[in-house]
């Protein structure tokens, strides 16, 4: 066995954070990406907000395609869980 720490992945973290949004809850892409980045850093990874934003955007687009989220984009992407 290796003594190396395995860092937490942004994609799986983004999926978990998006799945954890409650029905009726509203947030933004930026806030969700910050949560993902914080979890990765605490887990031993390096901060990388552009990658966190991309991971969250993909998770949100998938949730939206299943009818679970409503995304609106005036400046930052606003997120609302609807189902």
DRENMARDO-176278 format. One record per residue (C-alpha): x, y, z. Coordinates in pm, 1 decimal. Layout:
N
+----------+----------+----------+
:        x :        y :        z :
+----------+----------+----------+
:        X :        Y :        Z :
...
+----------+----------+----------+
//
This chain:
83
+----------+----------+----------+
:        x :        y :        z :
+----------+----------+----------+
:      0.0 :      0.0 :      0.0 :
:    108.7 :    351.9 :    -72.2 :
:    137.8 :    623.5 :    191.0 :
:     32.8 :    888.4 :    -63.0 :
:   -285.3 :   1079.5 :      9.2 :
:   -543.3 :   1061.3 :   -265.5 :
:   -695.7 :   1403.7 :   -319.8 :
:  -1069.4 :   1447.4 :   -350.2 :
:  -1190.8 :   1485.9 :   -708.5 :
:  -1373.7 :   1797.2 :   -820.5 :
:  -1622.0 :   1614.4 :  -1044.4 :
:  -1747.5 :   1378.2 :   -774.5 :
:  -1749.4 :   1661.1 :   -519.8 :
:  -1947.4 :   1883.9 :   -757.4 :
:  -2197.5 :   1603.5 :   -818.5 :
:  -2244.3 :   1551.1 :   -443.5 :
:  -2284.4 :   1921.0 :   -369.9 :
:  -2535.1 :   1969.8 :   -653.2 :
:  -2728.8 :   1660.6 :   -540.6 :
:  -2742.6 :   1807.3 :   -190.5 :
:  -2928.7 :   2120.9 :   -297.0 :
:  -3272.7 :   2107.2 :   -135.0 :
:  -3599.6 :   2156.4 :   -322.1 :
:  -3673.9 :   2528.0 :   -334.3 :
:  -3318.5 :   2623.6 :   -236.7 :
:  -3153.4 :   2893.9 :   -443.7 :
:  -2781.7 :   2956.7 :   -484.8 :
:  -2532.5 :   3055.5 :   -752.2 :
:  -2275.6 :   2876.8 :   -963.4 :
:  -2003.9 :   3082.0 :   -793.0 :
:  -2109.3 :   2978.2 :   -442.6 :
:  -2130.4 :   2611.6 :   -542.2 :
:  -1788.7 :   2625.1 :   -709.9 :
:  -1640.6 :   2781.8 :   -395.6 :
:  -1784.6 :   2495.1 :   -188.0 :
:  -1632.4 :   2239.9 :   -426.7 :
:  -1294.1 :   2412.7 :   -423.0 :
:  -1297.2 :   2434.3 :    -41.6 :
:  -1373.0 :   2061.2 :     -6.2 :
:  -1092.8 :   1971.1 :   -247.8 :
:   -842.9 :   2191.8 :    -63.6 :
:   -941.6 :   2048.2 :    275.6 :
:   -900.5 :   1702.0 :    122.9 :
:   -541.5 :   1774.7 :     24.2 :
:   -584.7 :   1912.9 :   -327.1 :
:   -486.2 :   2248.7 :   -469.2 :
:   -726.6 :   2536.7 :   -522.6 :
:   -836.1 :   2572.5 :   -885.6 :
:  -1155.6 :   2776.1 :   -920.5 :
:  -1180.0 :   2758.6 :  -1303.2 :
:  -1182.4 :   2378.4 :  -1285.7 :
:  -1429.7 :   2383.4 :   -994.4 :
:  -1660.2 :   2612.7 :  -1194.2 :
:  -1645.1 :   2378.0 :  -1493.2 :
:  -1719.1 :   2071.6 :  -1277.1 :
:  -2017.6 :   2242.5 :  -1113.5 :
:  -2145.2 :   2372.9 :  -1448.6 :
:  -2141.5 :   2017.7 :  -1590.1 :
:  -2322.9 :   1879.7 :  -1284.5 :
:  -2583.3 :   2157.0 :  -1303.1 :
:  -2639.0 :   2111.2 :  -1675.8 :
:  -2699.6 :   1740.1 :  -1618.4 :
:  -2943.2 :   1811.1 :  -1333.2 :
:  -3120.2 :   2067.9 :  -1550.6 :
:  -3150.2 :   1818.8 :  -1836.5 :
:  -3331.4 :   1580.8 :  -1596.2 :
:  -3566.6 :   1859.8 :  -1491.1 :
:  -3425.5 :   1884.2 :  -1137.6 :
:  -3282.1 :   2235.4 :  -1155.1 :
:  -3373.3 :   2567.3 :  -1309.1 :
:  -3074.6 :   2772.0 :  -1419.7 :
:  -3100.0 :   3142.2 :  -1504.7 :
:  -2808.4 :   3348.3 :  -1622.2 :
:  -2835.3 :   3723.7 :  -1571.2 :
:  -2471.0 :   3765.3 :  -1455.5 :
:  -2381.4 :   3464.1 :  -1240.7 :
:  -2577.5 :   3145.2 :  -1298.7 :
:  -2862.1 :   3133.3 :  -1045.7 :
:  -2958.8 :   2781.7 :   -938.0 :
:  -3292.5 :   2663.7 :   -797.7 :
:  -3382.0 :   2304.3 :   -712.6 :
:  -3734.7 :   2235.8 :   -842.4 :
:  -3783.4 :   1860.2 :   -790.4 :
+----------+----------+----------+
//
